[in-house]
Amino acid sequence: MYRAQSSPASGTTLDEVVQQLATQRDVAGAAIGGSGKDTPLTDASDIDLLIVVGEEWSNLRVGVTWIDGRLGDLLFATTGEIDTIASADSPVPPDTWVGRIASFVADARIVIDYGGRLATAQRAARQWPETALAPRGSDAYRAWHKINYDRQHNRRMLRADDLDYATALDIRLLYGLADVITGYFSIRNLSWEGEKAAVQYLREHDPGFLDLFSKYTAERNRITKFALYERLCEAATLPVGGVWPDEPTSAHLRDPETATPEAHAASTVFLQSLVRGN
């Protein structure tokens, strides 16, 4: 069973987390992206943070945690990947992980940079054509993480007292629910054979889930509808650990073949230690 843990830095400011990261021997650099890089954070803002780590943590891809009461969206890159960007003679393909990191670095605010490798990579990435930069943007492990990751962002947007956030949430739920449904099958190691076959399977094997889905589609009240969405997330992910707790910290490993619960737990503990400082 996979498990996320409560976030140790939920009440800690972003500046304090950066100070903690600067003391960690496994951290070679860090950069802030998104709106937080150059504008004040609002109550509904999340925090986009790139952390550069040593090669021994090369299986880490992304993580989530809570910082200062906000959702922290963490990207991980190794020193070697940053050096690849810095020394590339031509743009790194945008559909690769290094390409995505290059896109982030090009527009980020660097806050930790031992040896200057992030600054060198940023200068290189900023010289690439804009089209060469990747946009920010199934197995059981991936499905479990994606459903939970989206749920955290959706919960954040639900709390925002802003019509644009509410409408954006309505849009997110359109495709987010599709990920819940397909993830239901991935988590149970069932092949996806189309929507009709999925309905037939649920009617025979899990009518409760199908009933939840029907109630969700019929509901018009946003709050009630979101509560039904959360119940669907919980039911879909139950076999591999269920939904994350409030204000969670959870790592995400790049290679699902090695993403055992033990490896996931070890990486999550490491992630916690980075922001907690011990």
Backbone hydrogen bonds in HBPLUS format (Angstrom, degrees):
<---DONOR---> <-ACCEPTOR-->    atom                        ^
c    i                          cat <-CA-CA->   ^        H-A-AA   ^      H-
h    n   atom  resd res      DA  || num        DHA   H-A  angle D-A-AA Bond
n    s   type  num  typ     dist DA aas  dist angle  dist       angle   num
A0002-TYR N   A0240-VAL O   2.92 MM 238  5.74 156.5  1.98 122.9 126.9     1
A0005-GLN N   A0249-THR O   3.13 MM 244  5.37 170.0  2.14 155.5 155.1     2
A0249-THR N   A0005-GLN O   2.73 MM 244  5.37 140.8  1.88 159.5 169.5     3
A0007-SER N   A0247-GLU O   3.00 MM 240  5.83 142.5  2.15 169.6 163.7     4
A0012-THR N   A0009-ALA O   2.99 MM   3  4.90 160.2  2.03 106.5 112.7     5
A0069-GLY N   A0010-SER O   2.53 MM  59  5.13 133.0  1.74 142.6 158.8     6
A0068-ASP N   A0012-THR O   2.75 MM  56  4.85 108.6  2.26 136.2 147.7     7
A0017-VAL N   A0013-THR O   2.99 MM   4  6.34 151.1  2.07 147.4 155.6     8
A0018-VAL N   A0014-LEU O   2.92 MM   4  6.22 159.1  1.96 153.4 158.8     9
A0019-GLN N   A0015-ASP O   2.97 MM   4  6.24 152.9  2.04 143.8 151.3    10
A0020-GLN N   A0016-GLU O   2.94 MM   4  6.24 148.5  2.04 142.6 151.2    11
A0021-LEU N   A0017-VAL O   2.83 MM   4  6.15 161.4  1.87 154.7 159.6    12
A0022-ALA N   A0018-VAL O   2.98 MM   4  6.20 148.2  2.09 145.1 153.4    13
A0023-THR N   A0020-GLN O   3.00 MM   3  5.42 151.2  2.09 108.9 117.8    14
A0024-GLN N   A0021-LEU O   3.06 MM   3  5.30 162.0  2.09 110.6 116.4    15
A0027-VAL N   A0024-GLN O   3.14 MM   3  5.47 163.0  2.17 111.7 117.1    16
A0028-ALA N   A0052-VAL O   2.79 MM  24  5.34 166.3  1.81 144.4 149.1    17
A0114-TYR N   A0028-ALA O   3.12 MM  86  5.54 149.9  2.21 145.3 154.2    18
A0052-VAL N   A0029-GLY O   2.84 MM  23  4.83 177.0  1.85 136.7 137.4    19
A0030-ALA N   A0112-ILE O   2.93 MM  82  4.81 153.9  1.99 127.1 124.1    20
A0111-VAL N   A0030-ALA O   2.94 MM  81  5.65 163.7  1.97 138.3 143.5    21
A0112-ILE N   A0030-ALA O   3.18 MM  82  4.81 158.3  2.23 137.8 132.6    22
A0031-ALA N   A0050-LEU O   2.98 MM  19  5.11 149.2  2.08 137.0 143.3    23
A0050-LEU N   A0031-ALA O   2.80 MM  19  5.11 170.2  1.81 160.8 163.1    24
A0032-ILE N   A0109-ARG O   2.83 MM  77  5.13 162.0  1.86 144.0 144.5    25
A0109-ARG N   A0032-ILE O   2.80 MM  77  5.13 165.4  1.82 149.4 153.6    26
A0033-GLY N   A0048-ASP O   2.93 MM  15  5.11 165.1  1.95 136.0 141.0    27
A0037-LYS N   A0034-GLY O   3.32 MM   3  5.95 168.7  2.33 115.5 118.9    28
A0038-ASP N   A0035-SER O   3.39 MM   3  6.27 158.5  2.44 121.9 124.8    29
A0039-THR N   A0035-SER O   3.07 MM   4  5.80 140.0  2.23 159.0 171.1    30
A0045-SER N   A0042-THR O   3.10 MM   3  5.11 156.8  2.15 103.4 110.7    31
A0047-ILE N   A0071-LEU O   2.85 MM  24  6.22 156.0  1.91 157.9 162.6    32
A0073-ASP N   A0047-ILE O   2.63 MM  26  5.79 162.3  1.66 161.3 167.9    33
A0049-LEU N   A0073-ASP O   3.00 MM  24  6.24 164.1  2.03 150.0 153.6    34
A0075-LEU N   A0049-LEU O   2.89 MM  26  6.22 158.3  1.94 146.0 151.3    35
A0051-ILE N   A0075-LEU O   2.83 MM  24  6.22 159.5  1.87 162.5 167.8    36
A0077-ALA N   A0051-ILE O   3.14 MM  26  6.43 156.0  2.20 145.6 148.7    37
A0053-VAL N   A0077-ALA O   2.87 MM  24  6.28 152.0  1.94 151.3 160.1    38
A0079-THR N   A0053-VAL O   3.04 MM  26  6.17 128.7  2.31 161.4 166.7    39
A0057-TRP N   A0054-GLY O   3.06 MM   3  5.88 166.2  2.08 122.7 127.1    40
A0058-SER N   A0055-GLU O   3.06 MM   3  5.04 140.6  2.23 121.3 116.1    41
A0060-LEU N   A0057-TRP O   3.14 MM   3  5.80 166.4  2.16 119.3 123.6    42
A0254-ARG N   A0059-ASN O   2.55 MM 195  5.14 161.8  1.58 153.1 159.9    43
A0061-ARG N   A0252-HIS O   2.94 MM 191  5.82 163.0  1.97 168.7 167.6    44
A0076-PHE N   A0061-ARG O   2.88 MM  15  5.22 151.7  1.96 159.4 151.5    45
A0252-HIS N   A0062-VAL O   2.72 MM 190  5.20 115.3  2.14 176.2 162.1    46
A0063-GLY N   A0074-LEU O   2.93 MM  11  4.88 146.2  2.05 133.8 135.3    47
A0074-LEU N   A0063-GLY O   2.85 MM  11  4.88 161.7  1.88 154.0 153.6    48
A0064-VAL N   A0250-SER O   2.95 MM 186  5.42 154.3  2.01 147.2 155.4    49
A0250-SER N   A0064-VAL O   2.87 MM 186  5.42 150.8  1.95 148.8 154.1    50
A0065-THR N   A0072-GLY O   3.05 MM   7  4.92 147.8  2.16 133.8 141.1    51
A0072-GLY N   A0065-THR O   2.56 MM   7  4.92 165.5  1.58 157.5 152.4    52
A0067-ILE N   A0070-ARG O   2.82 MM   3  5.24 150.2  1.90 151.1 156.5    53
A0070-ARG N   A0067-ILE O   2.91 MM   3  5.24 155.0  1.98 111.5 119.8    54
A0081-GLU N   A0078-THR O   3.09 MM   3  5.18 120.2  2.47  96.3 110.6    55
A0082-ILE N   A0078-THR O   3.08 MM   4  6.46 157.7  2.14 153.2 158.9    56
A0083-ASP N   A0079-THR O   2.93 MM   4  6.15 155.8  1.99 147.3 154.5    57
A0084-THR N   A0080-GLY O   2.91 MM   4  6.12 140.5  2.06 139.0 149.8    58
A0085-ILE N   A0081-GLU O   3.20 MM   4  6.54 152.5  2.28 144.0 149.4    59
A0086-ALA N   A0082-ILE O   3.01 MM   4  6.31 160.3  2.05 147.9 153.7    60
A0087-SER N   A0083-ASP O   2.96 MM   4  6.08 147.2  2.07 146.8 153.9    61
A0096-THR N   A0093-PRO O   3.25 MM   3  5.87 157.3  2.30 122.9 123.5    62
A0100-ARG N   A0096-THR O   3.03 MM   4  6.39 148.6  2.13 145.1 153.1    63
A0100-ARG N   A0097-TRP O   3.08 MM   3  5.08 117.3  2.49  94.0 109.1    64
A0101-ILE N   A0097-TRP O   2.93 MM   4  6.27 157.8  1.98 152.2 158.5    65
A0102-ALA N   A0098-VAL O   2.85 MM   4  6.08 154.7  1.92 146.3 153.4    66
A0103-SER N   A0099-GLY O   3.08 MM   4  6.32 152.0  2.16 142.5 149.1    67
A0104-PHE N   A0100-ARG O   3.07 MM   4  6.40 154.6  2.14 147.4 153.9    68
A0105-VAL N   A0101-ILE O   2.83 MM   4  6.06 171.9  1.84 161.0 162.6    69
A0106-ALA N   A0102-ALA O   2.96 MM   4  6.03 155.8  2.02 147.7 153.7    70
A0107-ASP N   A0104-PHE O   3.16 MM   3  5.74 141.8  2.32 111.1 120.2    71
A0108-ALA N   A0105-VAL O   3.26 MM   3  5.03 166.9  2.28 104.0 108.0    72
A0116-GLY N   A0113-ASP O   3.31 MM   3  5.25 162.4  2.34 110.1 114.2    73
A0120-THR N   A0116-GLY O   3.12 MM   4  6.33 157.0  2.17 148.7 155.1    74
A0121-ALA N   A0117-ARG O   2.92 MM   4  6.10 158.9  1.96 147.1 152.9    75
A0122-GLN N   A0118-LEU O   2.79 MM   4  6.00 153.0  1.87 148.7 156.8    76
A0123-ARG N   A0119-ALA O   3.02 MM   4  6.25 159.8  2.06 148.3 152.5    77
A0124-ALA N   A0120-THR O   3.12 MM   4  6.38 157.5  2.17 145.3 151.4    78
A0125-ALA N   A0121-ALA O   2.88 MM   4  6.10 167.7  1.89 155.1 158.1    79
A0126-ARG N   A0122-GLN O   2.96 MM   4  6.05 153.0  2.04 149.0 155.8    80
A0127-GLN N   A0124-ALA O   3.10 MM   3  5.45 151.0  2.19 106.6 115.4    81
A0128-TRP N   A0125-ALA O   3.15 MM   3  5.39 156.4  2.21 105.7 112.9    82
A0132-ALA N   A0129-PRO O   2.87 MM   3  5.39 154.0  1.94 114.9 123.6    83
A0133-LEU N   A0130-GLU O   3.15 MM   3  5.56 164.8  2.18 112.4 117.1    84
A0143-ALA N   A0139-ASP O   2.98 MM   4  6.13 163.6  2.01 154.8 160.1    85
A0144-TRP N   A0140-ALA O   2.86 MM   4  5.99 160.5  1.90 149.7 155.2    86
A0145-HIS N   A0141-TYR O   2.97 MM   4  6.22 165.1  2.00 151.7 155.5    87
A0146-LYS N   A0142-ARG O   2.86 MM   4  6.00 168.7  1.87 154.2 157.7    88
A0147-ILE N   A0143-ALA O   2.98 MM   4  6.04 171.2  1.99 152.9 155.5    89
A0148-ASN N   A0144-TRP O   3.19 MM   4  6.27 165.0  2.22 144.8 149.3    90
A0149-TYR N   A0145-HIS O   2.72 MM   4  5.80 159.6  1.76 154.5 161.4    91
A0150-ASP N   A0146-LYS O   2.89 MM   4  5.98 172.4  1.89 153.9 155.7    92
A0151-ARG N   A0147-ILE O   2.98 MM   4  6.08 152.6  2.05 140.2 148.7    93
A0152-GLN N   A0148-ASN O   3.00 MM   4  6.26 153.4  2.07 149.0 154.4    94
A0153-HIS N   A0149-TYR O   3.27 MM   4  6.64 163.0  2.30 150.6 154.0    95
A0154-ASN N   A0150-ASP O   2.84 MM   4  6.04 160.3  1.88 154.8 161.1    96
A0155-ARG N   A0151-ARG O   2.88 MM   4  6.05 152.0  1.95 147.9 154.9    97
A0156-ARG N   A0152-GLN O   3.07 MM   4  6.31 154.2  2.14 145.5 152.4    98
A0157-MET N   A0153-HIS O   3.03 MM   4  6.33 156.7  2.08 149.0 154.6    99
A0158-LEU N   A0154-ASN O   2.95 MM   4  6.15 147.2  2.06 143.9 152.9   100
A0159-ARG N   A0155-ARG O   3.24 MM   4  6.49 144.4  2.38 142.9 150.3   101
A0160-ALA N   A0157-MET O   3.19 MM   3  5.22 146.3  2.31  99.2 108.8   102
A0166-ALA N   A0162-ASP O   3.02 MM   4  6.34 157.2  2.07 150.2 157.1   103
A0167-THR N   A0163-LEU O   2.90 MM   4  6.16 159.5  1.95 153.1 157.9   104
A0168-ALA N   A0164-ASP O   2.84 MM   4  5.98 157.6  1.89 145.1 152.2   105
A0169-LEU N   A0165-TYR O   2.81 MM   4  6.01 148.8  1.90 146.0 154.6   106
A0170-ASP N   A0166-ALA O   3.06 MM   4  6.40 150.9  2.15 141.6 149.0   107
A0171-ILE N   A0167-THR O   3.11 MM   4  6.51 151.1  2.20 146.2 153.4   108
A0172-ARG N   A0168-ALA O   2.87 MM   4  6.19 163.2  1.90 152.3 157.0   109
A0173-LEU N   A0169-LEU O   2.90 MM   4  6.09 156.1  1.96 154.4 159.8   110
A0174-LEU N   A0171-ILE O   2.98 MM   3  5.26 136.7  2.17 103.4 115.9   111
A0176-GLY N   A0172-ARG O   2.68 MM   4  5.68 149.1  1.78 150.6 161.1   112
A0177-LEU N   A0173-LEU O   3.03 MM   4  5.58 158.5  2.08 129.3 133.0   113
A0179-ASP N   A0175-TYR O   3.15 MM   4  6.53 148.1  2.25 144.8 152.6   114
A0180-VAL N   A0176-GLY O   3.06 MM   4  6.44 143.2  2.20 140.9 151.3   115
A0181-ILE N   A0177-LEU O   2.96 MM   4  6.30 158.1  2.01 151.8 156.6   116
A0182-THR N   A0178-ALA O   2.95 MM   4  6.19 177.7  1.95 156.7 157.2   117
A0183-GLY N   A0179-ASP O   2.76 MM   4  5.56 145.8  1.88 133.2 144.5   118
A0184-TYR N   A0180-VAL O   2.88 MM   4  6.01 139.5  2.05 139.0 148.5   119
A0185-PHE N   A0182-THR O   3.13 MM   3  5.43 125.0  2.45 101.0 113.2   120
A0186-SER N   A0182-THR O   3.08 MM   4  6.45 159.6  2.12 148.7 154.8   121
A0187-ILE N   A0183-GLY O   2.83 MM   4  5.88 169.3  1.85 157.1 159.3   122
A0188-ARG N   A0185-PHE O   3.16 MM   3  5.17 129.1  2.44  94.9 108.2   123
A0190-LEU N   A0185-PHE O   2.83 MM   5  4.91 173.8  1.83 152.1 150.0   124
A0189-ASN N   A0186-SER O   2.99 MM   3  4.97 161.8  2.02 108.0 111.4   125
A0198-ALA N   A0194-GLY O   3.00 MM   4  6.20 147.9  2.10 144.4 154.3   126
A0199-VAL N   A0195-GLU O   2.91 MM   4  6.24 157.8  1.96 153.7 158.6   127
A0200-GLN N   A0196-LYS O   3.00 MM   4  6.28 162.1  2.03 150.2 155.3   128
A0201-TYR N   A0197-ALA O   2.89 MM   4  6.09 154.1  1.96 145.6 152.7   129
A0202-LEU N   A0198-ALA O   2.92 MM   4  6.17 166.7  1.94 153.4 156.7   130
A0203-ARG N   A0199-VAL O   2.85 MM   4  6.02 160.2  1.89 152.8 158.6   131
A0204-GLU N   A0200-GLN O   3.16 MM   4  6.31 148.6  2.27 140.1 147.4   132
A0205-HIS N   A0201-TYR O   2.75 MM   4  5.86 164.4  1.78 158.8 164.0   133
A0206-ASP N   A0202-LEU O   2.76 MM   4  4.60 145.8  1.88 120.3 130.7   134
A0209-PHE N   A0206-ASP O   3.12 MM   3  5.61 128.0  2.41 110.3 121.3   135
A0210-LEU N   A0206-ASP O   3.33 MM   4  6.71 161.2  2.37 149.7 154.9   136
A0211-ASP N   A0207-PRO O   2.83 MM   4  6.00 149.0  1.92 144.6 153.3   137
A0212-LEU N   A0208-GLY O   3.01 MM   4  6.27 151.9  2.09 142.6 149.6   138
A0213-PHE N   A0209-PHE O   2.99 MM   4  6.29 157.9  2.04 149.6 155.5   139
A0214-SER N   A0210-LEU O   2.95 MM   4  6.22 156.3  2.01 146.1 152.3   140
A0215-LYS N   A0211-ASP O   2.96 MM   4  6.22 157.0  2.01 148.7 154.6   141
A0216-TYR N   A0212-LEU O   2.89 MM   4  6.14 152.8  1.97 147.0 155.1   142
A0217-THR N   A0213-PHE O   2.97 MM   4  6.30 163.2  2.00 156.3 158.9   143
A0218-ALA N   A0214-SER O   3.12 MM   4  6.27 142.5  2.27 141.1 150.8   144
A0219-GLU N   A0215-LYS O   3.03 MM   4  6.05 132.1  2.27 143.2 154.4   145
A0219-GLU N   A0216-TYR O   3.26 MM   3  5.30 137.9  2.45  98.2 109.5   146
A0225-LYS N   A0221-ASN O   2.82 MM   4  5.89 158.9  1.87 155.6 162.8   147
A0226-PHE N   A0222-ARG O   2.88 MM   4  6.02 152.4  1.96 142.9 150.0   148
A0227-ALA N   A0223-ILE O   3.07 MM   4  6.35 152.4  2.15 145.4 152.6   149
A0228-LEU N   A0224-THR O   3.10 MM   4  6.44 150.0  2.20 146.0 153.5   150
A0229-TYR N   A0225-LYS O   2.94 MM   4  6.28 151.2  2.03 145.8 154.4   151
A0230-GLU N   A0226-PHE O   2.94 MM   4  6.24 155.3  2.00 150.9 156.6   152
A0231-ARG N   A0227-ALA O   3.11 MM   4  6.40 147.8  2.22 139.5 148.0   153
A0232-LEU N   A0228-LEU O   2.98 MM   4  6.29 148.4  2.08 146.5 155.2   154
A0233-CYS N   A0229-TYR O   2.92 MM   4  6.28 154.3  1.99 149.6 156.8   155
A0234-GLU N   A0230-GLU O   2.97 MM   4  6.21 160.5  2.01 146.6 151.5   156
A0235-ALA N   A0231-ARG O   2.96 MM   4  6.15 161.3  1.99 145.9 150.9   157
A0236-ALA N   A0232-LEU O   2.88 MM   4  5.99 160.4  1.92 150.6 156.1   158
A0237-THR N   A0233-CYS O   3.10 MM   4  6.20 158.2  2.15 149.9 154.6   159
A0240-VAL N   A0237-THR O   3.08 MM   3  5.82 149.5  2.18 124.2 132.1   160
A0242-GLY N   A0237-THR O   2.83 MM   5  4.49 156.6  1.88 126.0 117.9   161
A0241-GLY N   A0238-LEU O   3.33 MM   3  5.36 175.2  2.33 111.8 111.9   162
A0258-THR N   A0255-ASP O   3.03 MM   3  5.71 152.6  2.11 118.6 125.5   163
A0259-ALA N   A0256-PRO O   3.23 MM   3  4.79 157.6  2.29  93.8 100.5   164
A0260-THR N   A0258-THR O   2.86 MM   2  5.71 138.4  2.03 104.0  92.2   165
A0264-HIS N   A0260-THR O   2.87 MM   4  6.10 164.8  1.89 161.4 166.1   166
A0265-ALA N   A0261-PRO O   2.87 MM   4  5.99 157.6  1.92 142.1 148.4   167
A0266-ALA N   A0262-GLU O   2.94 MM   4  6.17 160.8  1.98 148.5 153.5   168
A0267-SER N   A0263-ALA O   3.02 MM   4  6.20 159.7  2.07 147.2 152.4   169
A0268-THR N   A0264-HIS O   2.91 MM   4  6.10 150.9  1.99 148.1 156.7   170
A0269-VAL N   A0265-ALA O   2.90 MM   4  6.13 158.3  1.95 151.2 156.8   171
A0270-PHE N   A0266-ALA O   3.00 MM   4  6.23 153.9  2.07 142.1 149.5   172
A0271-LEU N   A0267-SER O   2.88 MM   4  6.12 158.6  1.92 145.0 150.8   173
A0272-GLN N   A0268-THR O   2.89 MM   4  6.17 159.4  1.93 148.9 154.3   174
A0273-SER N   A0269-VAL O   2.92 MM   4  6.19 153.6  1.99 146.0 153.4   175
A0274-LEU N   A0270-PHE O   3.07 MM   4  6.41 141.9  2.23 147.7 157.6   176
A0274-LEU N   A0271-LEU O   3.16 MM   3  5.26 127.9  2.44  96.8 110.0   177
A0276-ARG N   A0272-GLN O   2.81 MM   4  5.84 142.4  1.95 152.5 164.9   178
A0277-GLY N   A0273-SER O   2.93 MM   4  5.50 152.5  2.01 132.7 138.7   179
